[in-house]
Amino acid sequence: MKRNNLLLLAIFIFCLGFAGRALCFDLEGKVSKTKLKNGITVLLLERQVSPTVSLYIRHRIGAVDEDEGETGAAHLLEHMMFKGTKTIGTKNYAAEKKILDAIEKTGTALDREKQKGEKANAKTIAALSAKLRKLNEEHKKYFIPNEIDRLYTQNGGLDMNASTGQDVTTYHVSLPANKIELWARIESDRMLNPVFREFYTERDVVMEERRQRVETSPSGKLYEEFMSAAYAVHPYRNPIIGWPQDLPWLSPGAMRKYFEKYRAPEKTVIAVVGAINPTETLKLIKKYFEPIPASSAKPRMAEPEPRQTAERRKEVIFDANPMMIIGFHKPNFPVYEDYVFDVLETILADGRTSRLYHLLVTKMQIADKISVYNGLPGSRYPNLFTIFATPRHPHTNAELENVILQELERLKTEPVSEEELTMAKNKLRMEYISGLDSNAQLASILSYYEVLTGDYRYFADYLKNIDKVTPQDIQQAASAFLTKENRTIATLERKKD
């Protein structure tokens, strides 16, 4: 979620202009925040701009919360949550459940036999595979595919999607304002009664997705290797899509166990923004979502990452053009240095006049691409300040690395100019003021910061903190964190003939 924390500064100065007059709304005064009896937090913002509403549900559960050996469970669960419920996506659930039970029993037996490796019985595998295929065919008589998507689409739904991150899982859709009850009915049912249909088929889909996004993708492979080198023990080292040694053995039982963590009401935030009556909308949400019981699953505490004391390097050989990633450990928000690195990200690589872009791409012409991200791969735990670069042929990763590291050293000894700093701050303001013009963006921001920090008003002092950043702050942050012993460098090189 690139620079999501920066988005929030715009809320206090976001205005809607009409007939030469500006209407600036006080978001904190407009947002209604309620905690349901079961612990779900609800944020409502009435915005009578169009007869539509954007609805976000976020769970403070992500890949970082997976158990060892079950990486990819969060992402696979997101897939399974679109398979319907006991009442959505079925023609006869009582009859269907018998087949689903047989499918799980057969699939579990097949996985256990395959896990024996060389000792596995080929005939047993063949027989169980044939049985599983037959059961899956029989199941099609009872399953209505994509019914959740159909229900939303037929009722004017737009932008229906979901995403799994390291920290958070999100479901969202935009609908006509008179369809809020339809949304509440569908989403509460998904949280109460999901049915994990087509599990083994969908698991294969995710494994193919991994092959395309990672194993045959140079950038995907480099990023995965970089993160696994940058983090020695913390689960941020694990890819969201899962490790290849874990994915083939994820089971329906693992999904149910993870779902118990996932649906915990106290870790769930609902945000509704648009043409609503807040009182009536809250009544609907209480009616459908308050019956969701508390989760019995105990939260998993992520093992803290030890302080890095020596440079780490990783080389990936791939039949592709060279590229590289340089990353430094740093604190996550709300530590003040995080604001400093937000500003530094803009100074270094936001736009053609930024330091690294101007130097590497325009002036020296040794790079095709350069980008900087503060806050990868998540924000719940200390994260990374990361630089991505692609050399321009015939230049090399080594040349790029040398120049980039020189520029980072210069930050420690030469203060950035006040003009450069002011331009960066103004750019941050303008970029995100112009971006906050929709119900969906506001619902996204409110729900994200509420679920991550426990209070959507976290950003109340954001603009003030950005304005506080001085050249000396940048020098101090660079000296403290942009050091050799604190960095990880991963390079992708083409295999030499």
N, C-alpha and C positions, 0 to 999 in steps of 0.2 A: 504494500500500500504506500506508494511513493509519496513521501512528504505529507502524509495525511494530517499530521499535527499542524502543518502550516495552513491547511485549508481553514482551520477554525478562526484564524485571525480575522478573516473577512466578515464573519458573522456580525461583529459589532459595528462594521462600517458599510454593510451591504445595503444598498438603497434601490428602490424601484422608482424610476423617474416617470412622471406623467404630467403633460401640459406644463412643462417647465418647473414643476414642483417635485421635490424628492420626498419619498416616504421611507424613512429609515425605521425598521422595526427592532425593538429591544427583544432579542431572542429569549433571554433569560426570563423576561416578564411574560412572554407569550407561551413558552413551553410549560405544559402541565406534566408533572412527574408523579407517578403513583406506584407503590409497591403492592402487588396483590397478596392475598393471604398466604399463598404458597411460595412467595418469594420472587416471582417474575416482576421485573421493572417495566413499566409502560411509560413512554414519552409521547405526548400528543402535541401537535402544532397545527393550529387552524390557519390555513393560508388560502383565501378565496380568490385565487388567480384563475383557475380553470376548474371545471367540475370533475376533477380527478383526484386520486390519492395515491401516494407511494407508501408501501408497507415493507418494513425490514424486520427480520427476526435474526438476532445474533446470539450465538452461544459462546461462552468463554471457554471453549474446548477446541483444541486443534491438534495438529500432528505432534506438538511438544508434549501432549498428555498421553501418548500411546505407551503401552507396556513394551518391554524389551522382547524382540522376536515377533512383534505384531505391527511393525511399521507399515504405513499405508492404510491402516484401519479407518482413520478419520476420513480420508478421501473416498475409500470404497463405501463407507456408510453414507456419505453424501449421495453417491450414485444410487444406493439402495432406497433412500428416502423418496425417490421419485417413482417407486414401483407400486405405490398405492397403500391402502389400508384394508382393514377387515370389511369396509363398506365401499371403498373406492378402488376400482380396478378388478372387481370380481363379479362373476355371474352367480356363484353359489359357494360362499366361503366355507361352509361346513364340509362340502364335498372336496373343495379345493385343498383344505388343510390336510386331509388324509394323504393327498399326493405330495404336498409340500414336505410332510414328515418323512415320507418314503424317499423323496429326493435328498433330503438332508442326511438320512441314514445311509443311503447308497453313496453319496458324495463323500461323507466322512470315512466310510470304509475304503473307498478308492484312494483317498489322500493318504490314509495310513499305510496302505499297501505300497504306494509309490514312494513313501518316505523311507522304505526299507532299502532303497537304492539297488545295488547289485543283487541283493538277496530277495528282491521282490519277485513274485510269481507272475510271469507274463500272461498266463491263461486267466488268472484271477483279475488282473488289470483289464484285460480285454472283455471279460464277462461283465464286470462292474461298469465299465465304460458303456457297453451296449445297453445295459439296464438303465443307466442314467439318461442316455439319449432317448430311450423309449418313454421314461417317466416325464422328461421335459416336453416331449411331443404331446403326451396325454394332458399335461398341465395346460397347454395352450387352449384347451376347450373351455377352461374356466377363467382365464386371465384376459383382462381388457387392457392392452398395452397403452401407455401414455395417456391415461384418463385424466390425471391431474393437469397435464398440459392442455388437453382438450377442454376441460372445464374452464380453465382460465382464458384460453383463446376465444372460445365461443361467447364469453362474457366481457370481451373487450380488453383482456389483459395484454400488457406489453412489458418488455424487459424482464420477463420471468427468468430467474437464473439463481445459481447457488455457487458458492466458492468455499474452498477449504484452505486455510492458511496455517502457519505454525501456531498462531495464538487463538484464532477465532474461526468459527464456521458461520456462514451467512446464507440466508434465503431471502429473496426479495422479488417483488412484483409491483407493477403499477396498474391500477384499475379505475373504472368509472367510480365516482364517489358513492353511488348507490349499491355497490357490490362488496362492501366491507364485510357483511355477514357471510357471504360466500367464502371470502378469504379466511375468516375466523373459523368457519366450519372445517375447511380443508386443512388448515395448518394445525389446529388443535388436535384434529384426528390423526395427523401425521405424528404428532408428539405423544399421543396416547396409544395408538393402535397401528404402528407401521407393520407391513408384511414384507419380508425380504424375498420377494419373488425373483426368479431367474438369477439366483445368487452365483452359481458356478459359471454361467454364461457371462455375467457382468464382471466377475473376477478375471476371466480371460480377456475381456475388453480392456480392463485396467492394465493388465500385463502388456497388451499390445500398445496401449497408450504410453507406457513406460518405454517400450522399445523405440517408439517414434520420437518421443520427447527427450530421451536421455541417451539410450544406447546407440542410436543412429544420428544423433544431433550433436555436432561439435560444441556448440555453446552450452547445451544442456549437460553434456558430460563434463565439461570443464567446470561449470558451476557446482555440480554435485561433488566433484573431487575437491574443489576449493573449500566448500563448507565442511566437508569431512576432515580436512586438514586444519582448518581454522579452529574448530571445536573438537577438543580431545575427548570430552566426556558428556558435555551438555547435549540434550536431545535436539538442539538446533542443528546438530551435525547431520541428522537424518533427513532424507528427502521427503517432502510431503507425499509424493506418489508411492513411497515405500522402497525398501531394498529388494533386489531380485530374489534373495534367499528367503524373504519373508512372505512376499505376495502370493506365491503358489499355495501356501498352506493356511491362509486366512480362512476362518470357518464361520458359519452362521452363529455359532456360540460366541466367538470373539466379537462379532457384530452386536449381539445382544448385550454382552458385557460392556462394550464401548458405548452403546446407546444409553445405558444406565447413567454413565457419566455425562453424556452429551445432553440429555434432556433435563438435567437438574434445573429446576425453576430458579434457584438462587444464582445460577450462572447464565440466565437468559434475559435478554432485553428486547422489547418490542418498541419500534418507533413508527408512528403514523403521522404523515405530513400531507396536508392538502385541504380540500373543501369538506371539512368535517364539522360535526357538532361534537365538541369534546366530551360533553356529558353523556350523550347517547352512544358515542363510540366506546367510551370506557365501560358502559353497561354491557355492550356486546362482548368486549374482550373479557370482562369478568365472567360472563356467562359461559364462554367457551374454554377459556384458558385456566380459570381457577381450579377446576377439577383435576388438573394434572398433578399427580402426587410428587412428593419429594423423592429424590434419587437416593438409593441405598449405597451407591458406589462411593468409596472414599477417594478423595482427590489424590493424585499422584504428585509428589513434590519433585520437581526437576533437580537433578544433581547439579550443583553449581560448577561452573567452569573454573578450573584453577588459573591463577594468573600466569600468563604466557611469559616466559623468560628467555626465549631464543627464537630467532627467525625460523619460520617453517616454509618449506618449498615443496611444490608438487608439479610434476611434469606429466602431461597427457600427450600421447602420440596418436594422431588422428589424420586421416587423409582429408585435410581441410586447411584453409588459410590460417596462419598463426593468430592467436589472440591471447590476452592475459587478464588476470584479475589480481589486484592488490588490495588487501583488507587489513584494518587495524581495529582491535578491540576498543570499546568505549562504553560509557554508561548509557542506559536508556532513560527516557523521560520519566519523571520530571526533573532530573538532575540538570543543573544549569548548563553544563557543557553540551548537552544535547541541543539546546538552542544555538549555541555557538557553532556546532557542526552543521546545523541547518543553513546558517548564513554562509559558512565556508563552502558547502556544496554548491550554492549559487555562484559564489565568486569563482570557483574553479571550473565549472563545466556547464553552466546554464546559459546557453546562447552562444552565438558566434563571437561575441566580444569577451567571453569569459576567458580566464587565464589559460587553462590547459587547451581549450579548443583553439584559441587564437595562436598559441605557440606551436602546438603539435600539428594541427590540421592546416591552418592558414599560412603561418609564417615558415615553419621548418618543412611542412608537407611530408612528415614521416608517419602520420597516422591517418587512417580512414575514419575512425570513430573514436570518441572519448566520452565517457559519461561517469558521473559520480552519484552515489546513493548513500544517504545517511539513514541508518536504521535497519539494515538487513541482518538476519532474515525475519525478524519479528521485533516486537516492542515490549513484551511482558518481562523480558530478561535483558541483561546487558547484551549489546549487539555490535555491529560492525559499521565502520565508515569505509566504503568500498569504491574502488576505481576500476572501471572496465575500459580496456583499450584494444584496438585492432591496428597493427602496423600496416602502412601502405607499402606494397611491393616496390622495390626489393628490400625495404627496411625490415628490421627484426624486432622481436619482443625485447631483446637485450638493449637495443637502442632506445626504445620507448621507456623501458624501466629506468634507465639511467637518467633521462631527462625528467621524467615524472618525479623520481625521488629527489633530484636536485631542486625542483620547484617546491616540493614539500619541505625541504630543509630551509629554503629561503623564507618560508612562512615563519620560521622560528627566529630569524635574525632581522628580517626587514618587515616592519609593520605595514599592513595594507593601508592604502591611502584612505582618508575620510571620504573622498569622492567615490572611490571604488566600493567602500562599505555602504554608503548611502544609496548608490545605484542598486546594489544587491538587495537591500531592504525594500526599496521601492518596487523592484521587480517582483519580489515575493508577494507584496501587497496586491499589486495589480493583477498578477496571474490568477490569484485565487478569488479576488473580488469578482473578476469576470467569469470565473467558473461556477460560482454559487448562484445559479439562476433557475434551479429546478427543485421540485419537491423531493425527487429521488436523491439528489446530492445532499440536501439537508437531512433527510432521514438517515442516509448512510453515515454522515458525520456524527449526528447525535447518538445513534446507536453504537457506533464504533467506540467513541470515547466513554460512553456510559459503561459499556461492557468491559472495557479495558482498564479504566481507572476507577470505576465506581461512581463517577459524577461527570455528566456531560459538560458541566461548567468548568471542567479542568482548564479549558482554553481561555477563561476569563482574563488571565494575565498574560496571554501569549504575546500579543502585540507589544505590550510593555516590556516583556523579557527580550523580544527580538530587538527592540529599540535600545535596550541596555548594552547590547553586544558592542565591544570596543576593539580597536586593533590590538590592544594588549591582551584582551581575552582570547583572541585568535592565536596570538603568539604563545600564550600559556597553554592552551589546549593542544596546539601542534607540538609543543615541547614535551608535554606530558604523555600524549597518546600516539603521535605519528613517529614512532621510534622503531629502530631495527628489530629489537627484541620483542616488540609487540605486533609485528606484522607477519602476514602470510601472503605468499606469492604463488599463484598457480599459472602455469603457461601451457598453451596448446601448441605443439609443433608438428609440422608435417613429417611423416616418416621419410628418412633419407634413403635414397636408392643404394 
